[in-house]
Amino acid sequence: MLEWFAAFKRYRTPVLAVLATLMLVCSAVWSFDVPWREILGYLLMCVLGVLVIASAAAATVYLIKTLR
């Protein structure tokens, strides 16, 4: 029981963040009649944006470590 609680406590914040985001997306769809296709398009653009930023950060770290 104690191990389960420790694991739950460790992942509580990310899980709650994902659930809150899901609730906001669903409320946008149901309350404001935003089409699911448009929401998924925004999600795809956000994921691609994060991938570009992460790739640039990884390249920068590699370049700095190589130059040292």
C-alpha positions in Angstrom: 0.0 0.0 0.0 2.8 2.4 0.8 4.6 1.8 -2.5 1.4 2.5 -4.4 0.9 5.8 -2.5 4.5 6.8 -3.2 4.0 6.1 -6.9 0.7 8.0 -7.0 2.3 10.9 -5.2 5.1 11.0 -7.8 2.8 11.1 -10.8 0.0 13.0 -9.3 0.9 16.4 -10.9 1.4 15.3 -14.5 -1.7 13.1 -14.4 -3.8 16.0 -13.0 -2.3 18.4 -15.6 -3.3 16.0 -18.5 -6.8 15.6 -17.0 -7.3 19.3 -16.6 -6.2 19.9 -20.2 -8.6 17.2 -21.4 -11.4 18.8 -19.5 -10.7 22.2 -21.0 -10.6 20.7 -24.5 -13.9 18.9 -24.0 -15.5 22.0 -22.6 -14.4 24.0 -25.7 -15.9 21.4 -27.9 -19.2 21.0 -26.0 -19.7 24.6 -24.7 -18.5 26.6 -27.7 -19.1 24.1 -30.5 -15.5 24.0 -31.7 -15.1 21.1 -34.1 -13.0 18.2 -32.9 -11.1 18.3 -36.2 -10.0 21.9 -35.4 -9.0 20.9 -31.9 -6.9 18.0 -33.2 -5.2 20.4 -35.7 -4.2 22.7 -32.9 -2.9 19.7 -30.9 -0.8 18.5 -33.8 0.6 22.0 -34.3 1.5 22.2 -30.6 3.2 18.8 -30.7 5.2 19.8 -33.7 6.2 23.1 -32.1 7.4 21.3 -29.0 9.4 18.9 -31.2 11.0 21.8 -33.0 12.0 23.4 -29.7 13.3 20.2 -28.2 15.3 19.4 -31.4 16.8 22.9 -31.3 17.7 22.5 -27.6 19.3 19.1 -28.2 21.3 20.5 -31.1 22.5 23.4 -29.0 23.5 21.1 -26.1 25.4 18.9 -28.6 27.1 21.8 -30.2 28.2 23.3 -26.8 29.5 19.9 -25.6 31.4 19.4 -28.8 33.0 22.8 -28.7 34.3 22.2 -25.1 
